[in-house]
Amino acid sequence: MRRLQDRPRLLDMAWTVFFRMLRPFRRWLTPGGKMEGVLAAAERLSKGVLFNCQMCGDCVLQSTGMTCPMTCPKNLRNGPCGGVRPNGNCEVVPDMACVWVQAWDRSRKMPAYDAGILTIQPPLDRSLTGTSAWINELHEEVRRPPVGWTG
């Protein structure tokens, strides 16, 4: 039986539908607002079960085949470290599949996969850790790349 994580196209569709449902509530769902705690708890639970979400506050699941890159022991947001073992496992945790091997394989099942997985992500803004990535996504001004970042 296939795991849900191995069905990134289905997860992407669910993500898109859910996000469209949130848009009309944008003005009530503000960073640091009253509803952020509720939404962050729901996000921690749902995304934790599905993606082992680390609550970085800047979710890039749609760019990585619905695989959380923050589960990489080195917290790499832009591809494997170069230490991938011949069997596809992690250099740091030998019994763990390399997050980036999974991301690459799963991204090939996504619509327009090359547009996502090949996009270089800016460094993670650690000040967003623990906040709701859903709310941060609704308010794009929160997710600013660092000064001088050109991508």
Backbone as a printed PyTorch tensor [residue, N CA C, xyz], in Angstrom:
tensor([[[  0.8290,  -1.1810,   0.0000],
         [  0.0000,   0.0000,   0.0000],
         [  0.8800,   1.2540,   0.0000]],

        [[  0.5570,   2.1800,  -0.8740],
         [  1.3400,   3.4140,  -0.9640],
         [  1.0300,   4.3410,   0.2060]],

        [[  2.0780,   4.9570,   0.7300],
         [  1.8900,   5.9410,   1.7840],
         [  1.3980,   7.2430,   1.1630]],

        [[  0.6730,   8.0010,   1.9310],
         [  0.1490,   9.2770,   1.4550],
         [  1.2820,  10.2210,   1.0350]],

        [[  2.4030,  10.1660,   1.7310],
         [  3.5400,  11.0160,   1.3950],
         [  4.0720,  10.7410,  -0.0110]],

        [[  3.8400,   9.5420,  -0.4840],
         [  4.3130,   9.1780,  -1.8230],
         [  3.3080,   9.5510,  -2.9130]],

        [[  2.3030,  10.3400,  -2.5500],
         [  1.3050,  10.8190,  -3.5060],
         [  1.3120,  12.3490,  -3.5060]],

        [[  2.4440,  12.9340,  -3.9160],
         [  2.5880,  14.3840,  -3.8210],
         [  1.5770,  15.1710,  -4.6570]],

        [[  1.1460,  14.6230,  -5.7720],
         [  0.1550,  15.3350,  -6.5950],
         [ -1.1590,  15.5060,  -5.8290]],

        [[ -1.5890,  14.4550,  -5.1420],
         [ -2.8090,  14.5190,  -4.3390],
         [ -2.6310,  15.5100,  -3.1780]],

        [[ -1.4940,  15.4490,  -2.5060],
         [ -1.2130,  16.3670,  -1.4050],
         [ -1.1490,  17.8100,  -1.8990]],

        [[ -0.5760,  18.0160,  -3.0680],
         [ -0.4990,  19.3590,  -3.6560],
         [ -1.8970,  19.9000,  -3.9500]],

        [[ -2.7630,  19.0610,  -4.4730],
         [ -4.1410,  19.4950,  -4.7480],
         [ -4.8580,  19.8580,  -3.4470]],

        [[ -4.6950,  19.0390,  -2.4170],
         [ -5.3300,  19.3190,  -1.1280],
         [ -4.7870,  20.6160,  -0.5340]],

        [[ -3.4980,  20.8140,  -0.6400],
         [ -2.8460,  22.0340,  -0.1480],
         [ -3.4170,  23.2570,  -0.8600]],

        [[ -3.5220,  23.1830,  -2.1630],
         [ -4.0290,  24.3010,  -2.9680],
         [ -5.4740,  24.6300,  -2.6080]],

        [[ -6.3100,  23.6060,  -2.4840],
         [ -7.7150,  23.8220,  -2.1150],
         [ -7.8020,  24.4470,  -0.7280]],

        [[ -7.0600,  23.9170,   0.2190],
         [ -7.0910,  24.4500,   1.5890],
         [ -6.6500,  25.9100,   1.6090]],

        [[ -5.5850,  26.2110,   0.8870],
         [ -5.0660,  27.5780,   0.8780],
         [ -6.0670,  28.5490,   0.2500]],

        [[ -6.7480,  28.1220,  -0.7990],
         [ -7.7910,  28.9580,  -1.4090],
         [ -8.9310,  29.2050,  -0.4300]],

        [[ -9.2160,  28.2200,   0.4140],
         [-10.2770,  28.3910,   1.4210],
         [ -9.8470,  29.4020,   2.4980]],

        [[ -8.5590,  29.5070,   2.7620],
         [ -8.0690,  30.4510,   3.7700],
         [ -8.0520,  31.9020,   3.2780]],

        [[ -7.8350,  32.0940,   1.9830],
         [ -7.6740,  33.4490,   1.4290],
         [ -8.7590,  34.4400,   1.8470]],

        [[-10.0540,  34.0880,   1.8190],
         [-11.0770,  35.0620,   2.2060],
         [-10.9490,  35.5300,   3.6680]],

        [[-10.2310,  34.7870,   4.4760],
         [-10.0890,  35.1230,   5.8970],
         [ -8.7600,  35.8240,   6.1970]],

        [[ -8.0740,  36.2540,   5.1520],
         [ -6.7430,  36.8600,   5.2820],
         [ -6.6970,  37.9640,   6.3220]],

        [[ -7.6810,  38.8300,   6.3160],
         [ -7.6050,  39.9810,   7.2250],
         [ -7.7410,  39.5720,   8.6960]],

        [[ -8.3150,  38.4150,   8.9800],
         [ -8.4260,  37.9310,  10.3510],
         [ -7.2630,  37.0190,  10.7380]],

        [[ -6.6190,  36.4740,   9.7340],
         [ -5.4920,  35.5690,   9.9780],
         [ -4.2000,  36.3440,   9.7920]],

        [[ -3.7660,  37.0110,  10.8400],
         [ -2.5880,  37.8700,  10.7420],
         [ -1.4420,  37.3040,  11.5750]],

        [[ -0.2130,  37.5610,  11.1140],
         [  0.9380,  37.1120,  11.8970],
         [  0.8960,  37.7200,  13.2980]],

        [[  1.0100,  36.8780,  14.3010],
         [  0.9660,  37.3350,  15.6810],
         [ -0.4380,  37.6200,  16.1930]],

        [[ -1.4440,  37.4160,  15.3340],
         [ -2.8320,  37.6770,  15.7130],
         [ -3.4130,  36.5780,  16.5830]],

        [[ -4.6490,  36.7960,  16.9930],
         [ -5.3360,  35.8600,  17.8980],
         [ -5.4750,  34.4660,  17.3020]],

        [[ -5.6860,  34.3780,  16.0110],
         [ -5.9430,  33.0770,  15.3800],
         [ -4.6590,  32.3180,  15.0300]],

        [[ -3.5180,  32.9820,  15.1370],
         [ -2.2850,  32.2950,  14.7410],
         [ -2.0090,  31.0720,  15.6070]],

        [[ -2.2520,  31.1540,  16.8920],
         [ -2.0200,  30.0120,  17.7750],
         [ -2.8650,  28.8120,  17.3880]],

        [[ -4.1200,  29.0740,  17.0450],
         [ -5.0340,  28.0060,  16.6410],
         [ -4.5600,  27.3840,  15.3330]],

        [[ -4.2560,  28.2460,  14.3620],
         [ -3.8240,  27.7420,  13.0590],
         [ -2.4620,  27.0570,  13.1530]],

        [[ -1.5640,  27.5920,  13.9630],
         [ -0.2470,  26.9650,  14.1360],
         [ -0.3900,  25.5780,  14.7670]],

        [[ -1.3070,  25.4380,  15.7160],
         [ -1.5350,  24.1240,  16.3420],
         [ -2.0900,  23.1320,  15.3220]],

        [[ -3.0310,  23.5810,  14.4980],
         [ -3.5900,  22.7130,  13.4480],
         [ -2.5120,  22.3430,  12.4370]],

        [[ -1.6890,  23.2970,  12.1250],
         [ -0.5950,  23.0570,  11.1700],
         [  0.4200,  22.0800,  11.7470]],

        [[  0.7760,  22.2800,  13.0030],
         [  1.7410,  21.3960,  13.6650],
         [  1.2310,  19.9520,  13.6670]],

        [[ -0.0440,  19.7850,  13.9390],
         [ -0.6330,  18.4510,  13.9770],
         [ -0.7210,  17.8330,  12.5800]],

        [[ -1.3710,  18.5410,  11.6580],
         [ -1.5990,  17.9550,  10.3270],
         [ -0.3030,  17.7910,   9.5350]],

        [[  0.4900,  18.8340,   9.4750],
         [  1.7340,  18.7510,   8.7180],
         [  2.7840,  17.9250,   9.4450]],

        [[  2.6710,  17.8540,  10.7530],
         [  3.5890,  17.0120,  11.5110],
         [  3.3950,  15.5440,  11.1700]],

        [[  2.1410,  15.1240,  11.1040],
         [  1.8200,  13.7390,  10.7700],
         [  2.2140,  13.4260,   9.3160]],

        [[  1.8620,  14.3090,   8.4160],
         [  2.0980,  14.0400,   6.9950],
         [  3.5480,  14.2420,   6.5460]],

        [[  4.1880,  15.2900,   7.0610],
         [  5.4940,  15.6750,   6.5140],
         [  6.6040,  15.7580,   7.5510]],

        [[  6.3120,  15.3950,   8.8020],
         [  7.2600,  15.5740,   9.8920],
         [  7.6810,  17.0500,   9.9470]],

        [[  6.7020,  17.9130,   9.8320],
         [  6.9120,  19.3600,   9.7820],
         [  7.7130,  19.8440,  10.9770]],

        [[  8.6770,  20.7040,  10.7280],
         [  9.5300,  21.2620,  11.7740],
         [  9.1030,  22.6710,  12.1740]],

        [[  7.9680,  23.1630,  11.6140],
         [  7.4070,  24.4780,  11.9390],
         [  8.4270,  25.6000,  11.7400]],

        [[  9.0350,  25.6120,  10.5680],
         [ 10.0250,  26.6510,  10.2540],
         [  9.3700,  27.9890,   9.9340]],

        [[  8.0740,  27.9720,   9.6010],
         [  7.3620,  29.2000,   9.2900],
         [  7.4820,  29.6430,   7.8460]],

        [[  8.2710,  28.9140,   7.0590],
         [  8.4710,  29.2720,   5.6560],
         [  8.4440,  27.9970,   4.8170]],

        [[  7.2560,  27.4450,   4.6860],
         [  7.0700,  26.1490,   4.0540],
         [  7.3760,  26.1910,   2.5500]],

        [[  8.1430,  25.2120,   2.0880],
         [  8.4660,  25.0970,   0.6640],
         [  8.0530,  23.7200,   0.1380]],

        [[  7.0690,  23.0920,   0.7770],
         [  6.6460,  21.7460,   0.3910],
         [  6.3170,  21.6320,  -1.0940]],

        [[  5.6670,  22.6400,  -1.6550],
         [  5.2750,  22.5420,  -3.0600],
         [  6.4840,  22.6170,  -3.9900]],

        [[  7.5920,  23.0910,  -3.4930],
         [  8.8110,  23.1390,  -4.3000],
         [  9.6620,  21.8860,  -4.1420]],

        [[  9.3570,  21.0830,  -3.1460],
         [ 10.1980,  19.9240,  -2.8470],
         [  9.4030,  18.6160,  -2.8840]],

        [[  8.4540,  18.5390,  -3.7800],
         [  7.6870,  17.2980,  -3.9180],
         [  6.9170,  16.9310,  -2.6740]],

        [[  6.4770,  17.9400,  -1.9220],
         [  5.7310,  17.7470,  -0.6720],
         [  6.5580,  16.9570,   0.3440]],

        [[  7.8810,  17.2160,   0.3400],
         [  8.8240,  16.6270,   1.2880],
         [  9.4450,  17.7800,   2.0610]],

        [[  9.3890,  17.7370,   3.3750],
         [  9.9260,  18.8410,   4.1780],
         [ 11.4510,  18.7910,   4.2070]],

        [[ 12.1190,  19.7890,   3.6260],
         [ 13.5780,  19.7740,   3.6220],
         [ 14.1760,  20.0050,   5.0080]],

        [[ 13.3830,  20.5360,   5.9320],
         [ 13.8990,  20.8110,   7.2660],
         [ 14.0590,  19.5300,   8.0860]],

        [[ 13.6210,  18.4010,   7.5470],
         [ 13.8650,  17.1250,   8.2300],
         [ 15.2630,  16.6010,   7.9100]],

        [[ 15.9480,  17.2620,   7.0020],
         [ 17.3480,  16.9370,   6.7280],
         [ 18.1450,  17.2590,   7.9950]],

        [[ 18.9790,  16.3460,   8.4720],
         [ 19.7510,  16.6060,   9.6870],
         [ 20.6030,  17.8770,   9.6030]],

        [[ 20.9390,  18.2930,   8.3900],
         [ 21.7340,  19.5200,   8.2210],
         [ 20.8530,  20.7340,   7.9210]],

        [[ 19.5270,  20.5450,   7.9190],
         [ 18.5820,  21.6380,   7.6330],
         [ 18.8510,  22.3140,   6.2980]],

        [[ 19.2050,  21.5450,   5.3020],
         [ 19.4930,  22.1180,   3.9880],
         [ 18.2030,  22.3960,   3.2310]],

        [[ 18.0740,  23.5860,   2.6770],
         [ 16.8790,  23.9820,   1.9250],
         [ 17.1110,  23.9450,   0.4170]],

        [[ 18.3250,  23.5960,  -0.0020],
         [ 18.6410,  23.6260,  -1.4240],
         [ 19.4490,  22.4200,  -1.8600]],

        [[ 18.8470,  21.2750,  -1.7510],
         [ 19.4620,  20.0800,  -2.3040],
         [ 20.3840,  19.3470,  -1.3560]],

        [[ 20.7980,  18.1580,  -1.7740],
         [ 21.5970,  17.3040,  -0.9010],
         [ 22.9760,  17.8980,  -0.6410]],

        [[ 23.5330,  17.4880,   0.4730],
         [ 24.8160,  18.0220,   0.9360],
         [ 25.9970,  17.4430,   0.1660]],

        [[ 25.7710,  16.4290,  -0.5870],
         [ 26.8690,  15.7690,  -1.2710],
         [ 27.3060,  14.5200,  -0.5320]],

        [[ 26.6840,  14.2870,   0.6160],
         [ 27.0330,  13.1260,   1.4220],
         [ 26.0240,  12.0040,   1.3200]],

        [[ 25.2500,  12.0010,   0.2570],
         [ 24.2630,  10.9400,   0.0800],
         [ 24.9980,   9.6210,  -0.1420]],

        [[ 24.6070,   8.6260,   0.6030],
         [ 25.2470,   7.3110,   0.4750],
         [ 24.8170,   6.6320,  -0.8250]],

        [[ 25.5800,   5.6630,  -1.2950],
         [ 25.2320,   4.9760,  -2.5430],
         [ 23.8230,   4.3610,  -2.5370]],

        [[ 23.3210,   3.9940,  -1.3500],
         [ 21.9820,   3.3950,  -1.2660],
         [ 20.8820,   4.4520,  -1.1630]],

        [[ 21.2570,   5.7460,  -1.2440],
         [ 20.2720,   6.8210,  -1.1800],
         [ 19.9640,   7.2800,   0.2310]],

        [[ 20.6850,   6.7550,   1.1990],
         [ 20.4630,   7.1530,   2.5850],
         [ 21.3270,   8.3490,   2.9600]],

        [[ 21.0060,   8.9050,   4.1130],
         [ 21.6370,  10.1120,   4.6310],
         [ 23.0590,   9.8440,   5.1150]],

        [[ 23.9240,  10.8110,   4.8910],
         [ 25.3020,  10.7310,   5.3600],
         [ 25.3710,  10.8020,   6.8940]],

        [[ 24.5150,  11.6190,   7.4860],
         [ 24.5530,  11.8540,   8.9230],
         [ 23.8210,  10.7600,   9.7040]],

        [[ 22.6540,  10.3490,   9.1940],
         [ 21.8410,   9.3130,   9.8380],
         [ 21.7220,   8.1590,   8.8420]],

        [[ 22.6420,   7.1980,   8.8940],
         [ 22.7130,   6.1430,   7.8820],
         [ 21.4410,   5.3310,   7.6680]],

        [[ 20.5860,   5.2130,   8.6870],
         [ 19.3590,   4.4290,   8.5480],
         [ 18.2070,   5.2360,   7.9550]],

        [[ 18.4330,   6.5050,   7.7090],
         [ 17.3790,   7.4030,   7.2160],
         [ 17.5680,   7.6530,   5.7140]],

        [[ 16.4690,   7.5800,   4.9660],
         [ 16.5420,   7.9150,   3.5450],
         [ 16.8890,   9.3950,   3.4150]],

        [[ 17.7040,   9.7380,   2.4620],
         [ 18.0610,  11.1430,   2.2390],
         [ 16.7980,  11.9140,   1.8690]],

        [[ 16.5420,  12.9770,   2.6090],
         [ 15.3660,  13.8180,   2.3720],
         [ 15.3660,  14.3360,   0.9360]],

        [[ 16.5280,  14.6850,   0.4320],
         [ 16.5990,  15.2820,  -0.9010],
         [ 16.4450,  14.2530,  -2.0190]],

        [[ 16.8130,  13.0150,  -1.7640],
         [ 16.5330,  11.9570,  -2.7480],
         [ 15.0200,  11.7750,  -2.8350]],

        [[ 14.3510,  11.7500,  -1.6680],
         [ 12.8900,  11.6430,  -1.6550],
         [ 12.2560,  12.8560,  -2.3320]],

        [[ 12.7470,  14.0460,  -2.0230],
         [ 12.1890,  15.2740,  -2.6100],
         [ 12.3120,  15.2400,  -4.1340]],

        [[ 13.4540,  14.8120,  -4.6370],
         [ 13.6580,  14.7570,  -6.0880],
         [ 12.6970,  13.7510,  -6.7230]],

        [[ 12.5980,  12.5660,  -6.1340],
         [ 11.7110,  11.5360,  -6.6770],
         [ 10.2500,  11.9860,  -6.6430]],

        [[  9.8440,  12.5520,  -5.5210],
         [  8.4500,  12.9940,  -5.3870],
         [  8.1540,  14.2090,  -6.2530]],

        [[  9.1170,  15.0880,  -6.4190],
         [  8.8680,  16.2930,  -7.2250],
         [  8.5940,  15.9460,  -8.6800]],

        [[  9.1190,  14.8310,  -9.1370],
         [  8.8690,  14.4100, -10.5170],
         [  7.4160,  14.0300, -10.7400]],

        [[  6.6780,  13.7950,  -9.6440],
         [  5.2560,  13.4590,  -9.7360],
         [  4.3690,  14.6980,  -9.6280]],

        [[  4.9920,  15.8480,  -9.3950],
         [  4.2380,  17.0930,  -9.2110],
         [  3.9970,  17.7560, -10.5720]],

        [[  2.9270,  18.5620, -10.6580],
         [  2.7310,  19.3370, -11.8840],
         [  3.8630,  20.3530, -12.0050]],

        [[  4.4560,  20.4560, -13.1570],
         [  5.5440,  21.4040, -13.4300],
         [  6.6610,  21.2790, -12.3990]],

        [[  7.1220,  20.0430, -12.1840],
         [  8.0880,  19.7930, -11.1190],
         [  9.3710,  20.5860, -11.2640]],

        [[  9.8330,  20.7810, -12.4710],
         [ 11.1200,  21.4460, -12.6470],
         [ 11.1000,  22.8930, -12.1750]],

        [[  9.9420,  23.5220, -12.1730],
         [  9.8460,  24.9080, -11.7180],
         [ 10.0450,  25.0050, -10.2150]],

        [[  9.7480,  23.9500,  -9.4830],
         [  9.8460,  24.0070,  -8.0360],
         [ 11.1600,  23.5140,  -7.4810]],

        [[ 11.5080,  22.2920,  -7.7950],
         [ 12.6800,  21.6720,  -7.1820],
         [ 13.9750,  22.3610,  -7.6200]],

        [[ 13.9780,  22.9750,  -8.7890],
         [ 15.1890,  23.6340,  -9.2660],
         [ 15.3100,  25.0860,  -8.8180]],

        [[ 14.2880,  25.5920,  -8.1250],
         [ 14.3310,  26.9570,  -7.6240],
         [ 15.2060,  27.0250,  -6.3760]],

        [[ 16.1730,  27.9150,  -6.3930],
         [ 17.0420,  28.0740,  -5.2270],
         [ 16.2940,  28.8960,  -4.1880]],

        [[ 16.1570,  28.3190,  -3.0140],
         [ 15.4260,  28.9560,  -1.9270],
         [ 16.3490,  29.8790,  -1.1350]],

        [[ 15.8180,  31.0110,  -0.6820],
         [ 16.6390,  31.8880,   0.1650],
         [ 16.8910,  31.2290,   1.5160]],

        [[ 17.8780,  31.7210,   2.2470],
         [ 18.1210,  31.1730,   3.5830],
         [ 16.8780,  31.2990,   4.4520]],

        [[ 16.7260,  30.3880,   5.3720],
         [ 15.5750,  30.3810,   6.2670],
         [ 15.6500,  31.5580,   7.2350]],

        [[ 14.5400,  32.2430,   7.3890],
         [ 14.4210,  33.3200,   8.3700],
         [ 14.0420,  32.6630,   9.6960]],

        [[ 14.9930,  32.4700,  10.5670],
         [ 14.7680,  31.7510,  11.8310],
         [ 13.7850,  32.4720,  12.7470]],

        [[ 13.5290,  33.7670,  12.4950],
         [ 12.5620,  34.4820,  13.3350],
         [ 11.1380,  33.9890,  13.1020]],

        [[ 10.9150,  33.2450,  12.0160],
         [  9.5850,  32.7060,  11.7200],
         [  9.3470,  31.3330,  12.3480]],

        [[ 10.3860,  30.7430,  12.9330],
         [ 10.2660,  29.4130,  13.5340],
         [  9.1330,  29.3750,  14.5550]],

        [[  8.2760,  28.3760,  14.4240],
         [  7.1490,  28.1930,  15.3340],
         [  5.8920,  28.9340,  14.9220]],

        [[  5.9970,  29.7810,  13.9030],
         [  4.8180,  30.5080,  13.4320],
         [  4.1140,  29.7000,  12.3510]],

        [[  2.9240,  30.1080,  12.0110],
         [  2.1370,  29.4060,  11.0040],
         [  2.6040,  29.7720,   9.5950]],

        [[  3.1080,  28.8040,   8.8840],
         [  3.5130,  29.0410,   7.5010],
         [  2.2990,  29.3980,   6.6470]],

        [[  1.1220,  28.8930,   7.0310],
         [ -0.0950,  29.2120,   6.2780],
         [ -0.3880,  30.7020,   6.3810]],

        [[ -0.2930,  31.2500,   7.5780],
         [ -0.5260,  32.6870,   7.7530],
         [  0.5880,  33.4780,   7.0780]],

        [[  1.8140,  33.0300,   7.2170],
         [  2.9310,  33.7320,   6.5760],
         [  2.7870,  33.7380,   5.0600]],

        [[  2.2560,  32.6660,   4.5190],
         [  2.0230,  32.5880,   3.0710],
         [  0.9230,  33.5540,   2.6480]],

        [[ -0.0960,  33.7030,   3.4690],
         [ -1.1670,  34.6580,   3.1670],
         [ -0.6510,  36.0930,   3.1710]],

        [[  0.3420,  36.3460,   3.9870],
         [  0.9280,  37.6900,   4.1140],
         [  2.3590,  37.6250,   3.5920]],

        [[  2.4990,  37.6650,   2.2860],
         [  3.8050,  37.4770,   1.6510],
         [  4.8630,  38.4500,   2.1490]],

        [[  4.4300,  39.6190,   2.6440],
         [  5.3870,  40.6030,   3.1410],
         [  6.1840,  40.0790,   4.3360]],

        [[  5.6580,  39.0660,   5.0240],
         [  6.3530,  38.4600,   6.1590],
         [  7.5370,  37.6410,   5.6630]],

        [[  7.3890,  37.0550,   4.5050],
         [  8.3910,  36.1390,   3.9590],
         [  9.3490,  36.8600,   3.0310]],

        [[ 10.0260,  37.8570,   3.5310],
         [ 10.9700,  38.6260,   2.7170],
         [ 12.3150,  37.9110,   2.6990]],

        [[ 12.9320,  37.8420,   1.5200],
         [ 14.2870,  37.2800,   1.5000],
         [ 15.2450,  38.2620,   2.1810]],

        [[ 16.3640,  37.7800,   2.6580],
         [ 17.3320,  38.6510,   3.3240],
         [ 17.8290,  39.7610,   2.3870]],

        [[ 18.2320,  40.8680,   2.9690],
         [ 18.7790,  41.9770,   2.1940],
         [ 19.9660,  41.4780,   1.3800]],

        [[ 19.9890,  41.8080,   0.1190],
         [ 21.0780,  41.3970,  -0.7610],
         [ 20.8400,  40.0660,  -1.4560]],

        [[ 19.7780,  39.3610,  -1.0840],
         [ 19.4920,  38.0630,  -1.7090],
         [ 19.0360,  38.2750,  -3.1330]],

        [[ 19.6810,  37.6010,  -4.0680],
         [ 19.2840,  37.7140,  -5.4720],
         [ 18.7660,  36.4090,  -6.0260]],

        [[ 19.0020,  35.3120,  -5.3310],
         [ 18.5120,  34.0230,  -5.8080],
         [ 19.3270,  33.5200,  -6.8640]]])
